Each structure stands twice: as structure tokens, then as C-alpha cells.
Amino acid sequence: MADSRVTQLAPLEEAQVAFRQKYPAFATTHVLDELRATDYARLDAQKQVYLDYTGGGLYAERQLREAMELLSQNVFGNPHSTSPASHAMTVLVEQTRRAVLDYFNASPDEYVVIFTPNATGALRLVGEAYPFAEGGQYLLTFDNHNSVNGIREFAQAKGARVNYVPVEPPDLRVNELQLFSRLAQGRPDQHNLFAFPAQSNFSGVQHPLDWIAQAQAQGWDVLVDCAAFTPSNRLDLAKWHPDFVPLSFYKIFGYPTGVGCLLARKSTLRKLRRPWFAGGTIVMASIMAADTTGLGFYLAPGEAGFEDGTVNYLLLPAVKIGLRYIESIGIDLIHERVRCLTGWVLDKLLALRHSNAASLVRVYGPINTERRGGTISFNFYDPSGTVLDGYASQEEANQCGLSVRSGCFCNPGVGEVAFGLVRENVAAIFRNKERMTYEQFLEVVDDQRQGALRVSIGLATNFSDVYRFIQFALTFIDRQASSASEETLEMPVDDETLQMQKTIHGSTTLPGPLGKKRFVVRVCACGYQDNHLDTRFCPHCGRPLPTIAGSTSPAKAETADATMLYQKPASE
């Protein structure tokens, strides 16, 4: 039986009073409670707790109404023309472009806004066009998103060196001495690019934006991934002057998806050399000239030269609407709301103990609100210190109406450090990467879990949301981690299902008693079905697959020609 002193949570009203006493600044954010009851009423109506704001923001109902009203009352056409419909759209596109500059306090004399499908699209523009060359460098911190990591392929292909600056546990912050040493190694006569996230989407760490000017002073161009930072923090481009800032607008205000941008300094944008041209990016192009000389196009100046094809023009006005909505609330107010609720969640998670006083939760990143955002990654551990299956925990959260996230969140570097993976073991996996499968990767790392749970707090989060999450966390106290064999259910398969499985998967069989053959399919909790019996882990979600040895009794095998082995759901 668990110790009641650590497993009980005060009633909601009492807990909220204590919370407000510890975080008095929360009272200044009461307007967000009012908006929760109007613009986000669907959350409570559907009994949903949404804690995945790093994955995507939630839209306000008024945003949709205003956007739909704009579309329904006007006629808009492709802006690449001078017709009345096109002109009306061109005006709105340029108004949105200016609204983005205004929101981030960016001077139009210094920055341009290039519209892209998302932050990843913005990063690809930089990666494919940056003038990497031998003697130059691409420097990254370990905790970059994969879309930033992927730029290294462009750098390496052009002969530039790629170097990473590690993060250090337990806070998963960068060792600044190592960083400054690396920056000092850049050659001023070469093109060097330094990339880091303003806020890690894994650990919530917020890195010093002072690094921007420090790196630029040593001849580096600086890319700051602000996708996880801007939803609840002020980015003032009159104070900080990064060369490239990739953004996804749905992260900030939920709608629209499919629209992002690259904020680029004009002086640095001139260095980029696009590897191709497309419709909308050129002033003119000629086939005859290209057929004769090999040269036959002039790229459009500024942002137009980087916006391939037609921008998502019917959705762009919704960006201006979303930015105006955030401004009406105040980003500093949102920041304070997130800070207070994040602090309370961290306090409660870290206080949870099993009966033997062992910690229930391990947080990957800072354990207080100093220089961190509202993103909290963690795992539950059993009383013996064995990590509980994060994917199963995610499923239990789903059943409780909790929207959280599990996995590595497209951020492998910080995950490798957080989970204590050995550098040489991981490197060995990729020495023959063309032949490495996900199952083989899981075999190599064996029982080291390759993921975590993540909750993230945002604009519409209220105290009741985080209270319900901690109630959910309490259910893991004194729970034991189970092996795959202990979680296996066995069910006989009828002839029709057997034929279907043989058609889909082949006809793998195992010998049964009395010389009979039985067809075996292993079914993962995620729904993946396997009958090859040659892998230990599910290639889709990474769970250990049900084991075969000892799974079928002789009595059942005598009456069944086929068996399906199911991974038992965590709630059973």
C-alpha cells in the first residue's frame, strides 16, 4: 500500500488556493480563464485536457469566425496577376507580411518575410541555398530538431565541416565554454552557420539569445529555431538580430496549418544561392537562351525569389488574424500563465514517490522555471527504478481524455544524452546504415527505452487541466514494469481469419503437440501484426512483441490450428 502522504492530492478547490498562494502572478492572467470559457469552450464540453501545445497550438473560435467571414464576403484569386480578385488577394498577402514583421518588431529595412509551408520548409530553403564550402563550418547544439539537423547533409555534400556542441545532464543545457571554443574555431574568411533552438522542444531549455551577437562577432551567421519558443515568449528582433528565424504559425495560434515563414536578414539572404528556380521566383526565364548558352533566368529579388510557386494565399490572411488575436491578449501575459502552471506541474511530479520512497518520475531537463519553457519531458519509473512503457502510458492518457505526446519528438540528440546512450554503440548502428532497420536499432540498444512522455502548457491551459494530469500521474504509484511475456494474451483464430492472415503475412507456422502445425500471428498493442517471429520489437512503435515460448498450452493447441498472440493493454 502506498504512503498516503505522497499519493494523495488535495481536492481541486483546496489545491488551487495553495497554487495561487505560491504563484500569485497567476491572478493577473484571469482574462485567459474568460477566453477558455468562450473561445475554447469545446475543451470542457468534450471533457478534453489538451497538453500538447509544443506539438501544436489551439485555435480560438473567433479566429475561425473572422477567417470564414473574410472568405465568404470576398472574391479572391491567385495573387500573381492584376485582376480585381488577384489584386485584392495581393493586398492581403502583403498586409500579412507586414503584420509578421510588426509582431516580431522587425524592421522592414533589415528583415524580409518569406512564406513557406512550415518551419521545416523554411529550414530547407536555408540548407539548400547556404554557401557551404570546404573550410566553412556548420555548428549545432545537440538539442536541435531533426529539420535543423538535416541541414548537415547539404553542408557535408559541399565539403563543410559539421560539429555538434553537446548538452549536459541533468538540466540538458549547453556547456558554454565548449560552445565558445567551437565558435572561436570558425574561419572569418569562410561561410560559417551556427544553429540552435531558442527553446528545446524536448527539454524545454531556453538558450541565451546573447549567443546570437557573440557568434556574429566571430564571423558566424546564426539560425535560431523559434518554433517552440514563440508560442509563449516574446521574440524582439529589434533587440536580437539572428540571420534566420524559421517559424510555423500553427504552433503559436493553432490555425491555419500549412503556413510558416522564414524571417531572414536582408544582408545574409543575399549570400544564398538557390539550386533551382520555379514559378513565382523569377523575373523572367528563357528556353532559347538556356538552350544556347546554358543560362536563361533572372531570380526575383528579395522574398519573391524564395517563395516557390503560389503561396497558400487563402490561408495567409488567417495568419494576420491569429497574430492580432495574440496581441489582443499579450504574449507576456501568456508567458506568465505558462510559467506558473509549469512550475506547479514540476513541483508535483517531482514530489511523487512510491511506497519505498523511490521517485515515480524522472524529468529530462530543468526542474524549475528558470530559463525554461512550458515543455516537460519525463518518464514514469517503477519502485525498482525500471522505466514504465511510455507508449502504454500514452494509451492510458488517451483513454482518460488527456492529449499528451510520447516518443523522441524529432530531437534525437538530446534524447540520446537524456537516456544515457553510449556514443560508440549508437555510432555502430549507422556505419552500415543502408541495411539498418528500426527493429535492428532497437535490438542494439536492447532494453534502453527510446522515448519519453511530454506535456506542454499553453495559452488555453487552466489549473483544472494540470490538476487532472497530476491525478493521472498518481495512478502509476507502486505500479510494476511488466515484461512482454507477462503482457501476452492468447486467442484462437477462426478459419476465415486464418486465411486472411496467411494471405497478408504468409504462412509461418510453429509445431504444436501431436505433430500438428499452428499458424502464429503476434499482435502488438499498436495494432501491428507479425508472423515472421524473427524480431523482438514492433517496427511501428518500438514495443517488445509478445513472446512465443510457453505461450500456448497443449490443450489449446489440440483444438486450434492457429493462434494470435496479443500484447495485453496496459490497463488490464
N, C-alpha and C positions, 0 to 999 in steps of 0.2 A: 504494500500500500504506500502510495506516495505521501510525502510530508505535506500536510495541508498548508503549512506556512509558505510553501513555494508554489503550490499548484492552484491555489485559489486566486481568483481575480475579483476585486471589489465590484459590486453592482455598477451598472453603467453610469448612473447619475453620480454616485459617490466617486467613481474613478475619474469622471470628467471634472468634478470640483478639484480633486487633487492635481489633475493635469493643468488646469488653468492657474492654480496657485504656483506651480513650478514654472509654467511658461506664460506669464502674464501678458506678453506681447500678442498672444493668440487672440485676445479680445479685440484687437484692432482690425482683425480680418473678418469681422462678423458679416460684412457685405457678401462674402463668399458663401456663407450659410444661406443667405437670402437667394443667391443665384442657384444654389444647389436645389432649392425648393421650386424654382421656376424653370431655368434653362436646362437643368439636369434632373428634372423630376422623374424621368424614366428609370433612373438607377434605383430609387426607393420603390417605385411602382412594381418593378420586376425583382425586387429583393436582391439586387446585384451589388457586390462590392468590387469596385474596379481599382486594382493596384498594379497597373501596368503602364504607367504614364511614360516611362522611358521607351517602351515599345511603341506607343502612340498616344497622343492626347485625345481628349473627348471634345466633340463639338458642342456648342451651345445651340439650343433650339432657335434662338433669334438669328444666329448666323445663317442657318438654313432658310429661314423665312425671308431674310433680306436677299440672299443669293437667288432664291427661286423667283422672288418678286422682280428682281432686276432682269432675269432671263425672260420671264413671261410677258413683260411690258415693253420689250425692245426687240429689234431685229439686228442681229449681229452676224457679220461674215468674217471670213478669213482676212486677217489684217494686212496681208501682202497685196493690197490694191487700194484704189482711191474711190471706190463706190461708196455710197452713203452707209451701207451696212458695214463695209470694211473700215471706213473712217471712224465710225462710232466705236468699233472694237479697238482700233489703234489707239484712240484717246484713252480708253480704259486700261489697256496694256501699259501705256506709258505712265498713267496715273499710279498704277500698281507698282511699277518700277520705282517711281519717286517715293511712294509710301514705304517701300522696303528701306530705301536709303534714310528716310526720315526716322523710321522706327529705331534703326541702329545708330542714329546720329552720325551717319557717314556723309562726308562732303561729296557732292557730285563732281567736284573738281579732282577728288582723289580716288574715288571708287566707282565701279560700274556694277550693275546687277545683271547677271547672265541667268536666265531662267532655264531650268533643267527638269528632268522628271523627278529627281530626288537628290539627296546628298551624295549618293553613290555616283549618279550621273555627273555631278559637279566635280567629284574627285577624279573620275576618268578623264574629263576634259584636261585637268591639270597634268595627270600622269602621262597621257599620250602626247602632250604638246610641250612639256617642260624640256629645256635643252640639256638633258643629262648627257655627260660625255666622260671619257677617260680623264681621270684627275679630279672629277667632281664627286660629290657625295649625296647620298640620301640617308638622313639620320632620323630615327624614330624612337619613341618610347615604347616599352613593351606592351603598354595597355591601349594600343590603338585598335580601332575597329578594323575588320578584315578589308573593308573598302579602302582604307588608308594603307594597310599592309600590302594590298595588291599593287600599289604603285611601284613597289620594288621590282616587279617584273619589267616594267618599262625602263627603270634605272639600270638594272643589270644588263638588259639587252643592248643598251647604249654604252656599256663599259664603265658606268659609275659604280663606286663602292657603296654598299648598303651596310649600315651599322645600327644596332639597337642599344638603347640605354635601358638597363633592367629596372624593374620596380622591386622593392624590398618588403618582405613581410615584417610585421603583421599588418601594417597600415596600407601596404602596397603603393607607397609613394616612391618617387624617383630620388635616387641619391644625387643631389645637385652637384657635388664635387665631380662625380663621374660625367655628368652632363656637361658641365663647363669645360672639362678636359677634352671631351669629344668635340665640342664646338670650337675649341682653340685649334683643332687639327684641320679645320677647313681651309682650303687654299683660296684666298681672296680673288685670284685671277681666274677661278673656275666657277661654274654654276653649282651651288650647294642648296639643298632643300631640307629643312627641318620640319617635322610634323609631329604634333601632339594633340591630344584631346583637351579641351578646356575642362571637361568633366568626363571621367571614365563611365561608360555605360555598364560596366561590370561592378566596380568597387564604389562608385560614387565620388572618388577622389577628385578634387578640383585643383588643377595645377596652377602655379603662379603665372599670370599673364605678363608679368615682368620679363619672362623668358623671351618674349617677342622682340623687344628692343635690344636685349642683351645679345641675342643671336644675330639680329640685323647689323649690330655694330661690328660684328666679326665677319660680315660678308655673306650671311645666310639669308635666303628667302624663307619665309615662315608660313606654314599652313597650319591653321588651328581648326580642328574639327569641333564645331559648336552644336552639333545635333542634339546632344544630351544636355547641354548647358543652357541654351536659350529658353526652354520652356518655363524655367523658374528663376532665371538670373538675368541681370542687365548686361548686355554687351554694348559698350560705348566705343564706337570706332573713331570718335574724336579723341579718346584717351589712349586706346590701344590701336595699333596700326598693323595688324597681320597682313601679309600679302594675299592670302587666300583664305576664305571662310566658306566652307560648304554647309548647306542647311537643307532640312526637309520641313516644310511648313506644317504638315500634319502633326509633327511632334509638338508643336507649340500650341495649336488650337484645333486639332482634330480634323478639320475639313477646310480645303479639299486635300485628298491624297493625290499622288501622281504629279505634284508640283513642288519643286525645290529651287534652289538657286546657288550660284557661286558669286559671292562678293569678292571682287578682285581689285587690287590696286592697279590703277592705270599704268603706272611706271613698270610694274612687274609683268602685267599682261602683255606688254609689248615684246617681252622675251620669248613668249610661247610661239611655237611653230606647229600649226595643225598638220597632221599627216594626210588629210584629205579635205575636200570641200563638199558641200551639199546644198540643196535648195534652201534659199533664205540666208546663206552665209557669204554670198559673193555679190560683187558689184556687177560683174559680167564674166562670161565664160565663152570660149570658142572651141569648136571641134576642129575646124580647119586649121586654126593656129596651132593647136596641140598636135594635130596630125603632121604638121610641117616642122614645128620647132621643138615639140615636147612641152611647151609652155602655153597655157591658154586660159588662165583665170586670174582675177584680182579678188582677193578676200575683202569682204566688207570690214570697215574699221570698227573698233570697239566691240560692244557686246553682240552686235549682229553677226559678226564673224564666227561666233561660238554657239549660236542658237540654231542647231541643225533642224531643217525642215520648218514646219509650222509649230509654233508654241501652242500649249494647251489653252487656247485663248478663252474658251467659255468658262474655264475654271479660274483663270487668273484674277478676275475681279473678286472672287471669294477670298483671295489672299489679302487684299486690301480690307475687306470686311472683317476678316479674322484679326488682323493687326489692330484695327480700330477697336475691336472688342477687348483685346488685351489691354490696350491703352486706357480704355474706359475704367478698367479695374485698377491697373497699376502693377507693373511687374515686380516692384519692391514689396507690394502687399502679398502677391503670390509667393514670393521668396520667403517672407516671414512665416506664412502659413505652412509652407513645406518644411521649413527649418524646425518649427515647433513640433509638428506631427512626427517628423523623422526622429527627433530627439526622444520622444516618448516611446516610439517603437523600439529603438535601440535599447533604451533603459529596460523595457520589459523583456525583450528577447534575451538579453544578457543575464537577467536575473533568474531565468528558468532553470530549475535543477531537477534531476532525478532523485529518487529516494536515497540513493547512495551519495548524494551531493555532487555528482558529476554534472557538468554543463550539458544542457539539451541542445544548445545552438552554438555554432561557430560562425562568426561574421567574417567575411572576407573584405577587409578594408577598415577605415577608421571607425571607432566605436563611440565617437561623439560627433557633434555637428560642426566642429571646427574644420574649415576648408574641405567640406564635403557637401554633396547634394543629396537629393531625396531618393537615391538608388541604393538599395540594400541587398547584397547577395549573401547567401548563407546556406548552411545545411543543418539538418537535424541529425543528432547522434544518439545512439542508444546508451544505456548505462555503462556498457563496457568500452565505449569510445568508438564503436563501429558506426560508420555513416549509414543512415537510412536512405533507401532508394528515393532519389529526388523525383523521378518520373512518377512513381506511385504516389508520392506526396502531392504532386501536381494534380493527379487524378482525383484525389480526395478533396483537394481545394475546389476543383471543378464541381464536384457533387454538392459542395456547400455554397455554391454561388460566388466563389472567390476567383477573380481573374488575376492570377499571378503568372509568372513565367519560369520555365526550367530550361537548363542547358548551359551552354558556354557563351551565349549572347553575341556570337560572331566576334569574340575577343579572346583568341587562343593564348596570347602571350601572358596576360595577367592570370588567366586560368591555370596555366602550367605552373606558374610561381605559387599561386594560392594553394594548389593541390599537391605541391611538393614533388612534381615530376623531375626525374633525373635527366639532365641535358643530353647525355650520351645515349640514353635509352630512346629518347624522343628523336634525336638525330638519326639513329639507326633505322627508324621506321621509314624515313624518306630517302634513304640512299638508293633505294630501288623503287621509287615512288610510282612508276608506271604499273607495278604489279601489286601494290599495297591496296587492300580493300579496308573498308571501315571495320569489318569483323576482325581482320588480322590486326588492325591497330588496337582494338580492344583486347585481343589476346596478348599483345606485347605489354600493355600497361596492366593487364590482369585485373586485379580487384580494385585498382585505384579509380574511383568514380570520376567520370569525365563531365561533370556538370554540377550545377548548384540551383537553388531556388532564388528567385529575385522578386522583391516587391519594390514598387516605386510609387512615390506620392506626388500628387499634382494639384492643379487648380481646383478641381471639384471634390477633392478628398475632404471628408469631415471626421470628427472624432469617432463617431459610430463605426466608420469603416475600419479604422485601425484597431478599435476595440474588438470587433468581430474577428479580425485577423489574429489577434493575440489569443482569443478564445479558441480558435482553430489550432494554434500552436500548442496550447495546453494539452490537446488530445494525444500528443506524441510523448508525453512524460511516461517513463517506465516502459515504453514500447521497445521490444527487442527486434534487432535486424534479423531477417529470415534469409535462409539460403534458397536458391532456386528450387531445390528438390523438395523443400518444405512447403513451397508455394504451388505445387503441381496438383492439378485436378485431372482425373482421367474420365473420359466419356466414350462409350462405344459409338461407332459411326454406322448409320444405316447404309444399305446398298447404293441408294441414289447419291448420297453424299460421298461415299467411297469412290464411285465412278467419276464424280465431278473433281475430286481431289486428285485422282490419278490423271485425269485429263489436263489439269492445270500444272501439277507438280511432277508428274512421272509416276513411277511405281516402286518407290523404295519400300522394302519390307524387312521385317525382323523375324527370326524364327520364334514360334510360340511352342507351347507344350504339345506333346503328341505329334510332333512333326509338322504342325500347322504353321502357315505363314500369316503374319498380320501386317497390315499396312498402317504406318505410323505417321501422323502429322503433329508437329509441335506448334502450338498456337500461342504467340506472345500476347501479353496484356494489351499491347497497342493494336492487335488485330493481325499482325504479320503471321503467315503460315509457312512452316518449313518442314520438308520431309526428307531433306538430304542427310540430316543427322551428323554433319561434319563441322558444324560451327557451335560455339558456346554462347555467342551473343547475337541478339537481334540486329540485323544490319540497318533497320529503320530507326530504332530508338536507343539501342545500346544495352537493353536489359539482358541479363543472363536468361537463356532459353531454358524451358523445362528439361530436366534430365530424364534419361531413359532407364538407366539401371534400376531394377526393382520397382518399376512404376506400374507394372501390370501383374495382377495375381493370376495363377494358373486357372482358377475358376472362371475368371472373366475372359481369359484368352481362349478357353474352350468354346465359348459361346459367341465370340466376336472375331470376325475376320479383319477388322480394322479398329484402330484406336486413335483418338485425338487427345493429345496431352495439352491441357490448358494451364497457363500461368494464372494462379489464383489472384483475383483482385485484392488489393491491399486491405480493403475494408472487411474481407471475410476472415 
